[in-house]
C-alpha cells in the first residue's frame, strides 16, 4: 500500500527514507509484463489510499526485469498541480502540452485547466488553470484566459499558433442558433484572442450540443473538432457523438459526421485521434438511462477518410482485467508508436495498443483509485474518473485526474478536492538506447544537414529536433536543399536497432547507411520505401559497427523532414528505454535495484537514466545480476559507478558456469574507500580473507562523482582499472568455470554496516574478450 503523505511504497518507507531522497518519483509501480496473465484482483484498502500502476502491495523490491525484447507499462511520480484545503471545488482536468525551448533544450509547456463549478448543467462555468513550463514538473497559476473558458480541446497548428475550444456552445446571431467559444494564441499561450465561431447546422439540427475533447488539423488545413449532442438524425432521436469541421481556421464550424449514426448505440463524450497506420479512431461513452452505476460500456469506431465516414460502432474490447465501461476517453499516439487511451469511472485507467492502431488493446493498468466502498454506488464514487493525457517525450506521457468530483461523489472525503498528474512510461522493446538528445546538447554527438532555419513562431524546428523526443509537426529537421542527415556519434557502437520517423503525415522516403570513418559507407541497413509516418517505426538490425549514420532520400517520394531518430547498441545497458522506478530490463535477481533519472546525481557519460541500488536495509544487501548477452571464456565488464554514501563499499562478483550448468562465483571483489589513507582500495576474496589488489591515488573520489570501471576477467584472473588506470589483477579464483556468464553487483561488505547508501551504475557493457 502507498503512504498518502509521501507516496512512497511500504518497502521504501521501511528503509527509512522517502523516494524523493534518491532522485526518483513517488508512487512507485511495477512493470506490466504484456502478454502474461491477468492482474490479481485489487485488495481491500482504506478510503483514500492511492494505488500505483501494478500492485503496490507487491512492489518491485525483488524480482527480475522484463526481457529486453518486451514492451513495458509503468507509472512513476504522482504530484499535484492544485491541492487546496477541504471545501474548494475542483475536478475534471483538461490539459495540453506544447513544445518550446528552454536553454536550447526542447521541453513541454503543460497547461492544465479544471472546473471549479458544481457539476450541474445550470451552474456557470468557472475554471482555474496552472502552467508547468518545464515538462509540468512545477506548476504556477495561469490566468491568460477568462475563467469561463474550459480549454476542452486544444491543438498546435502547423503555423505555430495554438487553437482552443470551450465546452458549452453559446447563442449566436442569425442565421445560426449557436456558436463555439474559441481562443487563439500566436505567442506560445502567453496571450489569447477570443471569439465565437458560428456553428452551421448544415446536416441536422440537434436540441443541444457540447464540445468534447479533441481538435485536429488535417494536411489541407481543415480542422476537426469533437462534440456530442441530442436530437434527431435520420429519424432517430437519441444522443450522438459528432465531428465538426472548419475550413477557415476556426472562424466557423460545420457538421462533418455523426460517429454513431445508423447504429443502435446512443453515445455522448467522444475522444478521437490519429493511429499509427493513419486512420482516425473514436471511442465513445455510452448514454446512461439513469445516472447510476455502473457506467455504460464504451464503444469504438474507425475512419479511413479523416472522419467523413465511420466503420460500424463496436463495443470496446479492453485488455484482460480492465473495465470495458467508463467515461471521458482520451487518445494519445506517443512518438514511439504506442497508442494510449485513458478513461475512468471506475478508477482512472490507462490502456495501450502496442502497434498503435487501436485494433487491439494489449495491456492496461489503474493509475489512481479512490472509492469509499465496494458496493456499486460507493465503488463509483471518490475520483470522478474524468481524465486527460498529454505527451511528454518518446515513451512517456502525463496523465491528469482528480481526487473527488465537485460536490457529488466526494462527501466521505470531506470534499478535499485535488488535481493530480502522474507520469506514465509506455515503452517499446529494446535495451541499449543511446541518449542522443543529451549527447547532442553536450556537443559530443554532431548532427550535419541542410535544414530550414528556426522561426520565431516555432524555434523547436531545427537540426537537433531529430532527437528531441517530440513527434509534433514542427519539432523536426525540415530539409531545405540537400536531403541528407549525418550523425557523428561519440564513439563506435555496434548498432542493433533503429527507430525512425520521417515527416509527420507526409509521403517520404529514406535509406540509412553507416560508416566507421565517415568516408566509406555501407550498403543500406534500412530502406523505408515511400511511406507516411505518424510515429516512429522500428527495425532490428544485424549488428553493425557505426560511428557515423547517414540518412538520405531513397524513392520517388522526397525526404522533406526527419522528425525522430533512435539508435540502440548491442551488449550495452543504458536504462534510457526503461521506466523510472522499475527493475531494469534483463536484470535478474534484483533487490532494491531500480531505474532512476539524474536526481541528485549528475548523468554519466552524457545520459539521463541509471540503475540505482538503494540500501538502508540492515538485513539484506541491495543486489542486481547483469547477465552477459554473449557468455564467453573471457569477458570485459565496463560501466560507470557512483557510490553515494559509499558505506562499506561495493561488491562485484564475476559469475560463470562449468560443465554441470550451475552458476557460481568465479571472482569476488570489493571496492571501498580507505578514509585514513584517503584512497580507494580494491580487494579480492580468496575464500577466507580479503586480499588487497590495488588502490587509487589520493583523494577518495567523492560522492556524486562517477568513475569509469573496467574488469577484464579470464580463467587467469580479473584485471581492474578505474578511470583508465590499472590497479591490479585479482587471481583468487573461487570456482573453476568454463564460461563467464555475467556480473552481480551488491552494496556493502556486511548488511548491518550499510547505513543509508545508494550505488549507481550506468552504460554497462559486457563483451567477450577476443
N, C-alpha and C positions, 0 to 999 in steps of 0.2 A: 504494500500500500504506500501511498505517497503522502509525505508531510505537507499539510496545506500552507504552512508559512514559508518553507524554503523550497518546496517542490522536489527535494532530494529523496530518493528512494530509501527504504528502510536500511538496506545493507550499507549504503553510503553514510547515512546518519549514524549508524552504529560504529563506523570507523572514526567518528569524532569530528567530521568537518563537512561543510556543505559543498555542493558541486561547484559553486562559484569560485572556490579556492583553487580549483585545478584547471581553470580555463575552459570548462565545458559547460553546456547549458543544463538547466534544471529540467525536470520532467523526463528523466531518462527512460527510454523504451527499448524493447528488444527488436531484433531484426525479424522481419517476416520472411520465412522461407517459402517462397511461392511454389505452388505445386504440391505442397505437403498436405498433411491432414488439417482438418478444420480446427480453429482455435477452441480451447476449452470454454465452457460457459462462464460468464462473469461470476465471480464470487461475491458473496454478500459484503456490503461495506456501509459505513456510516454515511448519513446525509452530508453532501457537500464534498466528499472525497474526490479528488481528481484521478482519473485513470489515464495512464500513459499509453502510447502505442505499444501493443503487445500487452503482456500481463505483468504489471509492476509487482505482483506478489512472487514472481519468479524472474527477477531482474538479471541482467547479463553479468552477474558476478562470476559465474563459472560456465564453461562450455566451449564449444568450437565455433569459429566464424563460418560463414557460408562458404561454399566452394567459389573459386574465382570466376567461374562461368555462370553464376546465378545472379539474377536481379535481386534487389532488396528494397524493403519499405521500412522506414523507421522514423520515429518522432524525436525531436530534440527539445530545445528550450521552449518553455511557455512563459510569456510575460504579459503585462497589462498596459496597453496604451491609455487606459482610463480605469481608475479604481477609486471612486469616491466613497464617502460614508453611506450607511444604510439610508434608504428612502429616496435617493437620487435615481430617477428612472433613466435607463439606458440599455438598449438592446438592438438586435437586428443590424449587425455591422455590414457596411459596404466598404470595399477597399479597391484601390487602384495603384499600380506601380508603373513608373516611367523611368527610362534610362536618363542619367545625366552624369557629368564628370565631377569628381572630387579629386583635386591634385592629379589630373590626368588619369584617374582610375574610374572605370565605369562602375556606378553604383545605382541602386534603385531608390528613387524617391517614392515613398509609400504614403499615400493619403488615405486615411480611414475616416468614415462617417457613420454615425449611429443615431437611431431615433431616440428622442427624449420625451416624446408624447405617449399617452396611453395608446394601447393597441385597440383603437376604435375607429371606424370609418368616419365618424363625425369630429374626431379630435384634430385640431390644426397641426400641420406638420412642423416639427421642431427638431433640429439636428445639431449635434456637436461634432466637431472634427478635430483631427490631430494629424501632424505630418512627421514622418521619420525620414530625414534627408539621406541617411547612410544605411540603406537596407532595412529601415524600420527598427533599428536597434534602440534608438531613443526617440520617443515621440514628444512633440511640443504642440501647443494649441495652434489651430489653423482656422482663420476666420475670413478667408478671402471670398467666400460665397455667402449669400443670405442663409439664415438658419432654416428656412423653409425648403431649401433645395436639397434633394436627397442624394445626388450622385449615384443613382441606382444603376446606370450603365455609362461607362466612361471608356474612351479609347484614345490612342495617339494616332493621328493621321499621318499619311506619308509626307505631307508638307511640314511636319513638325508640330503642328497645332494639337491641342488636347480638346476633345469634344465630350460633353457630358449631358445626360438627360435626367429629368426628375421623374418621380414615381407617379404622381397623380396629374392627369390632364386637367386643364383649366378652360373656362369658357373662352371662345374665340369669336371675333366679329364674323358676320355673314360674308360669304355663303357657307362658312364652315361652323359647326357647332362647338368644336373643341380644338385645343392646341396643346402642344407638349412643351413644357418649360425646358429650355436649352441653355447651355453655357459653353463658352469657348475661351481658351487661353492661348496666347501666342508667345508667352514668356515663361514657360515651364511651370504653370499653375501659380505664378505669383499674383496675377490679377486676371479677372474674367470679364467678358461681355455676356450679358444675358438677353434673351428674347423668348418669345413664344412662337413656336413653329406650328402653323395650321395643320391639323390632321384631316386630310382629304379622304372622305369615305367613298372611294371610287368603286368598291366591290359590295360592301354591306354596311348597314347602319346598326351597330350594336347598342344596347342600352347603356353600357358603361365600359370604360377601358382603364387599364393600368399599364404603365411601362414597367418592364421587368427584365432586369439583368443586362443582356449583352448588346453591345454596339460594335459593329464590324464593318470595315471599309474593304470593298472589292477593288480589283485592279483598275477598273474604269472610273473609280471614284464614287460609285454608288454606295450608299450607307444602308446597312441592315440593322434594324432595331427590334428587340424582342418586346412582347407585351402579352396581355390577355384581357378578356372581356366576356360579357354575357349578352346573348341576343340570338337572332335567327340567321342562319346561313343555310341555304338550300332547303328551306322549310323546316329546319330542325332548331329548336330553341334550347340552348344549353350554354355552358361556358366553353370558351375557345382559347387556345394558345396561338398567338398570331405573330407574324413578321411584318413590320412596317419597312418602307424603303424611302430613301431620299436621293434625288439626283441633283440637288442644288446645295450640297454641303450642309444639310441640316436646317435650311431655312424653312422647309416644309416637308411633310411626310405623307405617303400614300400607303394603302393596304397592298401587301405583296402576296401573302398566303396565310392560310389558317392550317396549322400543322395537323390538327386532329379532325378537320372537316371530313365528312363522309365516313366517320368511324363511330363506333358505339361509345367511345370514351369521352367523358366530359373532363376537361383539364383546365388548369389556370397557370400557375407560376411556371415560367419557361426559362430553361437555361440552354443556350446553344453555342456551338463553337466549331472551329476547324479541326479536322482529324489529320493524322499523318499522311493519309492517302488522298487528301484534298477534298473530301466530302464535307458537308455540314452534318453535325449530329445534334439532335434535340432531345432533351429529357424534360418531362412534364409532371407536375404534381397533379394527382387526381383530386377531383372535386369531392369534398366530404359532405354528404347529405345533411349530416348533423355534426357540429363541432365537437366530436367525441373521439377518443382513441379507438383503435389505432389509426394512424394516417392511412390514406388510400395508397395502393401500390403506385409507384412511378411507372411511366410509360416512355418509350423511346422510339425515335424515327430518324431517318437519314434523308439527305437531299444530295442529288448529283448535279443539280443545276443552280447552286447558290440560293436555295430557298424559294425558288419559284414553285416547285412541286416537292412532295414528300412521299417516302415509302409508307407502306402500311404501318400504323402505330401498333407496337407490340409491347407486352409487359417487360419491364426491366428485369434482367436476369443477373442478380448480384453474385459476387464471389460467395463461396460456401461460408456460412456463418455470419454473413452480413444481412441486414434487413433489406427487403425489396420495397418497403414503403418509406415515405418521408416527404420533406418539403424542401424548398429553396435549392434546387440543383444548380451547380456551377461547374463548368468545364475549364480545364487549363491544359493545353498541349505544351509540355515542357520542351526546351531545346533539345534534350536527349531523346525525344521521340515518344516518351511515355505520356499517355493521356490520363489526366487525373480528373476525378469528379468528387465534389463534396456535397453532402446533403445531411439533413438532421431530422430529429423527432421521430424515433427516439435517438437521443445522444447526438453526437457530432462526428460524422463519419467521413472517411476518405477511401475511395476505391481507385484501382489502377487498371487501365488497359495497356498491357505491356507493349503491344505492337503499335499503339497509338491510334488504332482505327475505331475503337469502341464497339467492334463486333462482339468481342468477349470482354468481360471484366474479370481479371485473373486473381487479384488479391485485394485485400482491404483491411482497414483497422478502425477502431474507435479512437478518435483524438481526444475527446473530452466527454465525460458523463457526469451528470449531477441530477439525481432524482430522489425524492424522499421515500419511495416505497416501490414495491414490485407489482401491486395491483394496477390495472390498466391506466386509470387516470393519473395516479401518482407516478407511474413509470413514464408517463408522457410529460411530466412536469419538470420544474427546475430550468435548465438551459432551454431556451426557446427552440433550439435546433436550427435557427437561421444562421447561415454561414456565408463566407466569401473566401476566395482563394486567389492569390496574386503570385506572379513569377518572381523568383529571387535570382537564380542562376541556372546553369545547365541541368542540374538534377535536383534542385531544391526549390521549395515554394513556401509561402507564408499563408497559413490558414487563419481565419478570423472567426470568432464566435462570441457568445455571451454566457454569463453565469445564470441569468434569470431573465424571463420575459418581463415586459413592462406591465405591472400590476398583477396580471394573472400568471399562473404557474410558479409564483415566487413567494407565496405567503410564508411557507415554512422556513424560508431562509432570511426572513426579516428584510426582504427587498434590498439585499446587498448586491445591487447590480454592478457588474464589471464587464469590460470588453477585454477579451484575451486574444493574443496571437500566438501561434505555435509554428515552429519550423518543421517542415516535412521533407525528408530526403527520400526521393523515389529514384533509385539508381539502377542503371543497366549493368550488364556483366562487364567484367574486366578489372584486373588489378594492374599496377604499374603505370597508371595515368600520370603523364607529366604535367606539372603545374605551369603551363605555358604563359598564363596571364601574369603570374608573379615574375617569371623569368624574363619576359619581355619588358615588364615595368622596371625591373632591376638592371636591364640592359645587358644581360648575359645571353639572351636569345635575340637574334636580329631578324627582323622582317623586312623584305625588299619587294617593292611593287609600285607600279604607277596607278595611283588611285585618285578619285575625285577628292578635292580638298574638303576639310571640315567646313561646316556652315554655322553661322551664329544660331540658326534655328535648331540644328542638331549636331553639336560638336562631337557626339559619340560616333559619327560616321568618319572612320579613319582607319589606317592600316591595322592598328592594334585591336580593332573591333573583331577581328577574326578569332581572337582568343579571350574575349571579354565575358563569356558566359551568357550572352543575351542573343535571342533569336529574333528580336524586333527588326522591322524592315530597315531602319536607319542605323542600327548597330551592326554595321557590316563594312567591309572594304569594297567599295564600288569602283571598278576599274574605269579609267577614262581613256587609256591608249592601249598599250601592250597588255594583253590579258594574261598576266603571269604573276604568281606569288612565289617567293623563295623564302624558306625558313631555314636559318642557320642556327643549329642547336648548340648548346654549351659544350657538348662532347658527343662522341659517337655512341649511339644506343643501338640495341637490337630491337627493332620495332616489330610488333606482332599484331597490332590492331589500330584501326584508324576510324575516326568519326568525322563526317564532313557534311556540311550544309551549304549549298550554293545559294544563289539569290532567292530570297523568300518569295514564293508564289510566281516565279518567272521561269520559263523554259531555259535551261542552261546545260552546259556540258563541261566535263573536266577530265583530265588524266593526272595521275600522281606518279612522280618518279623520285628516286633517292640517289644520293651520292655520298661518298666519304671524303671527297676532296673539293667538291663544288665545280669540278670541270668535267668529269666523266659521269654520265647519268645512266641509271639502269633502264631496262625496259619498264613500261608502266606497271606499277604494283596495284593500281586501281584505275579502271576506266568506268565512268558513270554512264556513258551514253547520254542521249538527250533526255532530261528529266526535269520535273518541277518539284522543288523541295519545300516542305512546310516545317521540317525539323531535321535534325541530323540523322544520317544513315550510317550504319556501322558495318565494317567488314574486317574479319580476322585475316591476318596475313601470314604467309610463310615467313618465318623470322628473317629479317633483312637488316644488315648493318647500314646505318644512316647517320650522318652529321648534317646533311642538307636534305631538305624536302622541297620539291618543286611541283607546283600545281598550275596547269595551263589548260587552255581550251582544247576540247577533243570531240568534235562533232559538228553537225550543221548549226546547232544552237550556240550562242555566244557564251562566254564566261563573263557575265556582267557584274557579278559580285560573289564574294565568299563571305558567308555570314558567320559560320562557326567551324572550328577545327579542333579535334582532339587527337593526341598521339599516345600510344601505350607501348611500354617496353617490356620485354620478357625478362625473367629471373629477377624482377625488381618489385618491391613493395613500397609504394609511396603513400598509400592511405588517402589519396586525393579522390578516389571514387568509392569511399566508404562513408556511411552515415556517422555523423558525430554521435558519440556515446554508445556506439555499437561495438561488439567484438569484431576486430578486423577480419575481412575475408581471408581465407586459407589458414588462419591461425588456429592451432589446436591446443586443447587442454588449458584454456585461458582461465585465470583467476584474477579479478580486479584489473584486467587489461582491456582498455577501451581506446577508441579513436577520439582525439581532441583536436581542436584548432589551435591557433597560436596561443591564445590566452595570455598568461603571464610570461610564457617562454617564447622568444622570437623564433621565427621559422628557420629550419635547417636547409641549407643548400637551396635557398630561394624557393621555398614551398610553404604551404599553408597548414597542411594536416600532418599529424604524427600519431604514433601509438604511445599511450602512457600506461605505466604500471603504477597503480595508486595503492600505497601500503601504509595503513595505520592499524593493521590487524596484528596483534601480538601473538596470535595463534597460528597464522599461516602467511607464507610469503605470497606476494603478487608474482604471477608467472605467466609466461606465454611460450609456446613451442612454435618455431618457424620452420616448416618443412622445406627442404630443398626441392625446387621444381625438377631438378635433374640430379638425383643422387649419384655419387661417384666415389672412387677410392681416395681422391683428394678434393677438398672444397676450399674456395675462398669466400669468407664472410666479410662483407663490407657494410658499414652502417654508421649513421650519426648517433651519438649518445649524449644525453644531458642528464645529470644527476641532481635534480633539485632536492635538497635535503639529504644528499648522499647516504646518510645513515651509516650502516656498517658495510656499505659497498654494493656492487652489482655482481651477481654470479652469472657466468656464461658457461653453459655445458654443451660441448660438441657431441652430437648423437650419431650412432651408427648401428648397423646390423651385421651379424655374422651369418653363417650358413643356417643356423637354427631359426632365423627370422625374427628373433627377439631384439627389440631396440634397447640399446644400452648406452651408458655414458662413457664415451671414449676419453674425453678430457674435461676436467672441471677447473675453471679459472675464476678468480675474484679480483675485481678492480676496486680499490678503496683508497681513500685519502689517508696519508700519514701526516696528521696536523703538526706533530712535533718537528718532523723534518721538513714540513711544508712541501711535500711531493706526493704524487700518486704512485702507488705500487700495484703491480700485477703479480699474483701468486697462483700457484697450481697445487692441487690436492694430489698427494701421492698415495693415498689410501689410508694414511694415518695422521698426516700433518700437512700444513700449508708451507710450501717452499717458494721463496721469492724468485721470480723470473726476471724482473726488471723494474725500473722506476723512471718516472719523468723528471725533468729538471724542475727547479722551484720557479714560481709558486704553484700551489694546487690550483687547478682550473676551477674557477668559481661557479656557483650556481648560475643557472640561466645562460650558460655559455656552452655551446656544442663542441664536442671533439669528434674527429673522424677516426674510426676504429677499423682495422683490418686484421682478420685472423686467417692465416694460411695453414690449413690443417691436413696432415697426411698421416700415414702409419708411423712416420719417423718423429712426428711432433707437431706442435702448433706454434707458429711464429706470430708474435703480437706486435702490431705497430699502432701508434697513436699520433694523429696529425702528421703522418708520413715518417715518423721516427721509429725505427725498430727498437723495442725494449728488450727483446729476448725471445727464446724459444722454450716452450714447455715440452718436456719429453716424458713426463709422468703419465703414461697411458694407463687407463683404469680398466679397459676391456679390449680384447682382440676383436676387431670388427673388420669386415671385408669392404663394406661400403658405408660412407658417411651419408647421413640422411637429413641433418638439419641442426638447428641451434635452439637450445632452451635458455631463456633469459629470466632471471629472478631478482628479487630485491632482498638484500640483507644476508649477512652470514648466519645470524640466529634470529628466528622470527620475533622473539621477545625483545630484541635490541633495535628494531627498525625505527621506532618513533614515527613522526609524520614524514613520509618520504614519497616522492614521485620521480620515477625514472622515465625518460622519453627516448624513443627510438624512431628513426626516420630513414627513408631511402635505403632499405635493407636489400642488398644484392647478394645472392648466393649463386656462385658459378663454379663449374668444375675447373680444377687445376690441370692444365694440359702439360 
